[in-house]
Amino acid sequence: MPILEDLYKIFGTDKRTEKYKIKMKPFVYGSLNYFNKHTNLDLDNKLIVADIYELGEENIKYGMYLFIDLFWDYIKLNRNKKKTIYLDEIWRLIGITSNKYIASFIYKIFKTIRKYGGSAVGITQDVSDLFGLEDGFYGKSLLSNSSIKILFSLEEENINILNNYMEISEKEKIEIKNLKRGECLICINHNHVIVNIQSSQEEKEVVERRKKDDKNYYSNGKSRD
């Protein structure tokens, strides 16, 4: 399969595309040259986690877009196979720091993924960031195309912003503000229910084991990738 360097060289053969070659140089020979490689990702794994934190604040959205594009192609291969894509910090893709082309791609996934036997989950901590692009069009569209919405504890400012895009009663506003850890408001169509989520014994053991491993790891003066 071709890599960015192959496209970079093609751009250099014509003066009309020379400007694109210049813009691509950091991704081929500069500090972002990790994009100029073949992937070794095994898409046959049952669980695939794309950890792109090390890309840095300015480049995370590029990494998110590339991985999502790769996963989206794989999702469409088999309509009969159930699959779910989780997009953490989704505001990076549809918020003010993104652009309408990336946001439109994410919107397309949420609108059509059910046709391919899949589901999409968007996760964010700050609701206001969802509505920073195109007057909140993409954030509103994602909410409209999500059959289930789960709201954990939010500050009043975020509750008021969210109220502009979905129906929340005055009583629910108070409840959302006072939710404790593990509690949430689940909204399915017009049905809104307060739920207390409790981990299973197996989940609890996994979390406690990970905390113990991290504590031992960092106590040795190391940092986790």
The 8 nearest C-alpha neighbors of each residue, nearest first, counted from 0:
[[1, 2, 37, 5, 38, 36, 3, 4],
 [2, 0, 5, 3, 6, 4, 37, 36],
 [1, 3, 4, 5, 35, 36, 0, 37],
 [4, 2, 6, 35, 5, 7, 27, 1],
 [3, 5, 7, 6, 2, 27, 8, 35],
 [6, 4, 8, 7, 3, 2, 1, 9],
 [5, 7, 9, 3, 4, 8, 10, 2],
 [8, 6, 4, 10, 5, 20, 9, 3],
 [7, 9, 11, 5, 6, 10, 4, 12],
 [10, 8, 6, 11, 12, 7, 5, 13],
 [11, 9, 16, 7, 8, 20, 12, 17],
 [10, 12, 8, 9, 17, 13, 20, 7],
 [11, 13, 9, 10, 8, 14, 17, 16],
 [14, 12, 15, 16, 11, 10, 17, 9],
 [15, 13, 17, 16, 12, 11, 10, 18],
 [14, 16, 13, 17, 18, 10, 19, 12],
 [17, 15, 10, 14, 19, 18, 13, 20],
 [16, 18, 14, 20, 19, 11, 15, 10],
 [19, 17, 21, 20, 16, 22, 15, 14],
 [20, 18, 22, 21, 17, 16, 23, 10],
 [19, 21, 17, 23, 18, 7, 10, 22],
 [20, 22, 18, 19, 24, 23, 17, 25],
 [23, 21, 19, 20, 24, 18, 25, 26],
 [24, 22, 20, 26, 21, 25, 19, 27],
 [23, 25, 27, 26, 21, 22, 28, 20],
 [26, 24, 29, 27, 31, 28, 23, 30],
 [27, 25, 31, 32, 24, 23, 29, 34],
 [28, 26, 32, 24, 35, 25, 4, 29],
 [29, 27, 32, 25, 24, 26, 30, 31],
 [30, 28, 25, 31, 32, 26, 27, 24],
 [29, 31, 32, 25, 26, 28, 33, 27],
 [30, 32, 26, 33, 29, 25, 34, 27],
 [33, 31, 26, 27, 34, 35, 28, 29],
 [32, 34, 35, 31, 36, 26, 30, 27],
 [35, 33, 32, 36, 26, 31, 27, 3],
 [36, 34, 32, 3, 33, 27, 2, 4],
 [37, 35, 34, 2, 33, 38, 3, 32],
 [36, 38, 39, 2, 35, 0, 1, 34],
 [37, 39, 40, 36, 41, 34, 35, 2],
 [38, 40, 41, 37, 36, 42, 43, 0],
 [39, 41, 38, 42, 47, 43, 44, 37],
 [42, 40, 43, 44, 39, 47, 38, 45],
 [41, 43, 44, 40, 47, 73, 45, 70],
 [44, 42, 41, 45, 46, 47, 40, 73],
 [45, 43, 42, 46, 41, 47, 40, 48],
 [44, 46, 43, 47, 42, 82, 41, 48],
 [47, 45, 44, 48, 43, 42, 83, 82],
 [46, 48, 44, 49, 45, 42, 41, 40],
 [49, 47, 50, 46, 85, 51, 66, 84],
 [48, 50, 51, 47, 66, 63, 62, 52],
 [51, 49, 52, 48, 53, 224, 54, 63],
 [52, 50, 53, 54, 49, 59, 62, 63],
 [51, 53, 54, 50, 55, 59, 56, 224],
 [52, 54, 55, 51, 224, 50, 59, 56],
 [55, 53, 52, 51, 59, 58, 56, 62],
 [56, 54, 53, 58, 57, 59, 52, 51],
 [55, 57, 58, 59, 54, 52, 60, 53],
 [58, 56, 55, 59, 60, 54, 61, 96],
 [59, 57, 61, 60, 55, 54, 56, 62],
 [58, 60, 62, 61, 54, 56, 57, 55],
 [59, 61, 63, 62, 58, 91, 64, 92],
 [62, 60, 64, 58, 59, 63, 65, 57],
 [61, 63, 59, 65, 64, 60, 66, 51],
 [64, 62, 60, 66, 61, 65, 67, 59],
 [63, 65, 61, 67, 62, 66, 68, 60],
 [66, 64, 68, 62, 67, 63, 61, 69],
 [67, 65, 69, 63, 68, 64, 70, 62],
 [66, 68, 70, 64, 69, 65, 71, 63],
 [67, 69, 71, 65, 66, 70, 64, 72],
 [68, 70, 66, 67, 72, 71, 65, 73],
 [71, 69, 67, 73, 72, 68, 74, 66],
 [70, 72, 74, 68, 73, 69, 67, 75],
 [73, 71, 75, 69, 70, 74, 68, 76],
 [72, 74, 70, 71, 76, 75, 69, 42],
 [75, 73, 71, 72, 76, 70, 77, 115],
 [74, 76, 72, 73, 77, 115, 71, 78],
 [77, 75, 73, 74, 78, 72, 115, 80],
 [76, 78, 79, 75, 80, 74, 115, 116],
 [77, 79, 115, 116, 80, 75, 76, 114],
 [80, 78, 77, 116, 81, 115, 117, 76],
 [79, 81, 78, 77, 116, 82, 117, 115],
 [82, 80, 116, 117, 79, 83, 78, 118],
 [83, 81, 117, 80, 118, 116, 84, 74],
 [84, 82, 118, 117, 119, 85, 81, 120],
 [83, 85, 119, 120, 86, 118, 82, 117],
 [84, 86, 120, 119, 121, 87, 83, 122],
 [87, 85, 121, 89, 122, 120, 88, 84],
 [86, 88, 122, 89, 121, 85, 123, 120],
 [89, 87, 123, 90, 122, 91, 86, 124],
 [88, 90, 91, 87, 92, 86, 121, 122],
 [91, 89, 94, 129, 93, 92, 88, 128],
 [90, 92, 89, 94, 93, 60, 97, 88],
 [93, 91, 90, 97, 89, 102, 94, 101],
 [92, 94, 102, 90, 97, 91, 137, 129],
 [95, 93, 90, 131, 129, 132, 128, 96],
 [94, 96, 131, 132, 97, 93, 128, 98],
 [95, 97, 94, 91, 98, 92, 93, 132],
 [98, 96, 92, 95, 94, 93, 91, 101],
 [99, 97, 100, 101, 102, 96, 93, 95],
 [98, 100, 102, 101, 103, 97, 93, 132],
 [101, 99, 103, 102, 98, 104, 97, 105],
 [102, 100, 104, 103, 99, 98, 92, 105],
 [101, 103, 93, 99, 105, 104, 100, 92],
 [104, 102, 106, 100, 101, 105, 99, 107],
 [103, 105, 107, 101, 102, 106, 100, 108],
 [106, 104, 108, 102, 107, 103, 101, 109],
 [105, 107, 103, 109, 104, 108, 102, 110],
 [108, 106, 110, 104, 105, 109, 111, 103],
 [109, 107, 105, 112, 111, 106, 110, 104],
 [110, 108, 106, 107, 111, 112, 119, 144],
 [109, 111, 107, 108, 144, 106, 112, 113],
 [110, 112, 108, 113, 114, 109, 107, 115],
 [111, 113, 114, 117, 108, 115, 109, 118],
 [114, 112, 117, 116, 115, 111, 118, 110],
 [113, 115, 112, 111, 116, 78, 117, 75],
 [116, 114, 78, 113, 112, 117, 75, 74],
 [117, 115, 78, 113, 81, 114, 79, 80],
 [118, 116, 82, 113, 112, 83, 115, 81],
 [117, 119, 83, 113, 112, 84, 82, 120],
 [118, 120, 84, 83, 85, 109, 121, 117],
 [121, 119, 85, 86, 84, 122, 118, 83],
 [120, 122, 86, 89, 85, 87, 119, 123],
 [123, 121, 87, 88, 89, 86, 120, 124],
 [124, 122, 88, 125, 89, 87, 90, 126],
 [123, 125, 126, 122, 88, 153, 128, 90],
 [124, 126, 127, 123, 128, 157, 129, 90],
 [125, 127, 128, 129, 157, 124, 123, 161],
 [128, 126, 129, 125, 130, 157, 160, 131],
 [129, 127, 126, 130, 94, 131, 90, 125],
 [130, 128, 138, 90, 94, 127, 126, 131],
 [135, 129, 131, 138, 128, 132, 127, 94],
 [130, 132, 95, 94, 128, 135, 129, 134],
 [131, 133, 95, 94, 135, 134, 130, 93],
 [134, 132, 135, 136, 131, 137, 99, 130],
 [135, 133, 132, 136, 131, 130, 137, 138],
 [130, 134, 136, 138, 132, 133, 131, 137],
 [137, 135, 139, 133, 134, 138, 140, 130],
 [138, 136, 140, 139, 135, 141, 93, 102],
 [139, 137, 129, 130, 141, 135, 140, 136],
 [138, 140, 142, 136, 137, 141, 135, 164],
 [141, 139, 137, 143, 142, 138, 136, 144],
 [142, 140, 144, 138, 143, 139, 145, 137],
 [141, 143, 139, 145, 140, 144, 138, 148],
 [142, 144, 140, 141, 145, 139, 146, 165],
 [145, 143, 141, 142, 110, 140, 146, 109],
 [146, 144, 142, 147, 143, 141, 148, 109],
 [145, 147, 187, 144, 188, 148, 143, 142],
 [148, 146, 187, 145, 186, 149, 185, 188],
 [149, 147, 186, 185, 150, 187, 145, 146],
 [150, 148, 185, 184, 186, 183, 147, 151],
 [151, 149, 184, 183, 185, 148, 152, 175],
 [150, 152, 183, 153, 184, 182, 149, 175],
 [151, 153, 178, 175, 176, 177, 150, 179],
 [154, 152, 176, 175, 157, 158, 151, 155],
 [153, 155, 156, 157, 176, 158, 152, 175],
 [154, 156, 158, 157, 159, 153, 176, 172],
 [157, 155, 159, 158, 154, 160, 153, 127],
 [156, 158, 160, 159, 155, 154, 126, 127],
 [159, 157, 155, 161, 156, 160, 162, 153],
 [158, 160, 162, 156, 157, 161, 155, 163],
 [161, 159, 157, 162, 158, 163, 156, 127],
 [162, 160, 158, 163, 159, 164, 157, 165],
 [161, 163, 159, 165, 160, 164, 167, 166],
 [164, 162, 161, 160, 165, 159, 166, 158],
 [163, 165, 162, 161, 139, 166, 160, 142],
 [166, 164, 162, 163, 161, 167, 142, 143],
 [165, 167, 162, 168, 164, 163, 189, 161],
 [168, 166, 162, 171, 165, 172, 169, 170],
 [167, 169, 171, 170, 172, 166, 162, 173],
 [170, 168, 172, 171, 173, 167, 174, 162],
 [169, 171, 168, 173, 172, 174, 167, 175],
 [172, 170, 174, 168, 173, 169, 175, 167],
 [173, 171, 169, 175, 170, 174, 168, 176],
 [172, 174, 176, 171, 170, 175, 177, 169],
 [173, 175, 171, 177, 176, 172, 178, 170],
 [176, 174, 152, 172, 178, 177, 173, 171],
 [175, 177, 173, 153, 152, 174, 178, 154],
 [178, 176, 174, 175, 179, 173, 152, 153],
 [179, 177, 152, 175, 182, 176, 174, 183],
 [180, 178, 182, 181, 177, 152, 183, 151],
 [179, 181, 182, 178, 152, 151, 183, 195],
 [182, 180, 196, 195, 179, 183, 197, 151],
 [181, 183, 195, 179, 180, 194, 178, 196],
 [184, 182, 151, 150, 194, 193, 185, 149],
 [183, 185, 193, 150, 192, 149, 194, 186],
 [186, 184, 149, 192, 191, 148, 183, 193],
 [187, 185, 191, 148, 147, 190, 188, 149],
 [188, 186, 147, 190, 189, 146, 191, 185],
 [187, 189, 190, 186, 146, 147, 191, 148],
 [190, 188, 187, 191, 186, 166, 192, 167],
 [189, 191, 187, 188, 186, 192, 185, 147],
 [190, 192, 186, 185, 189, 187, 184, 193],
 [193, 191, 185, 184, 194, 190, 186, 183],
 [194, 192, 184, 183, 185, 195, 191, 182],
 [195, 193, 183, 182, 184, 196, 192, 185],
 [194, 196, 182, 181, 197, 183, 193, 180],
 [197, 195, 181, 182, 194, 198, 183, 180],
 [198, 196, 195, 199, 181, 182, 203, 200],
 [199, 197, 202, 203, 200, 196, 201, 181],
 [198, 200, 202, 201, 203, 197, 204, 196],
 [199, 201, 203, 202, 204, 198, 205, 197],
 [200, 202, 204, 199, 203, 205, 198, 206],
 [203, 201, 205, 199, 204, 200, 198, 206],
 [202, 204, 200, 206, 201, 205, 198, 207],
 [203, 205, 207, 201, 202, 206, 208, 200],
 [204, 206, 202, 208, 203, 207, 209, 201],
 [207, 205, 209, 203, 208, 204, 210, 202],
 [208, 206, 210, 204, 209, 205, 203, 211],
 [207, 209, 211, 205, 206, 210, 204, 212],
 [210, 208, 212, 206, 211, 207, 213, 205],
 [211, 209, 207, 213, 212, 208, 214, 206],
 [210, 212, 208, 214, 209, 213, 207, 215],
 [213, 211, 209, 215, 214, 210, 216, 208],
 [214, 212, 216, 210, 215, 211, 217, 209],
 [213, 215, 211, 216, 217, 212, 218, 210],
 [216, 214, 218, 212, 213, 217, 211, 219],
 [217, 215, 213, 214, 218, 219, 212, 221],
 [216, 218, 221, 219, 220, 214, 215, 213],
 [217, 219, 215, 220, 216, 214, 221, 213],
 [220, 218, 217, 216, 221, 215, 214, 222],
 [221, 219, 217, 218, 222, 216, 215, 223],
 [220, 222, 217, 219, 216, 223, 218, 215],
 [223, 221, 217, 224, 220, 216, 219, 213],
 [222, 224, 221, 216, 217, 213, 220, 53],
 [223, 222, 53, 52, 50, 221, 51, 54]]
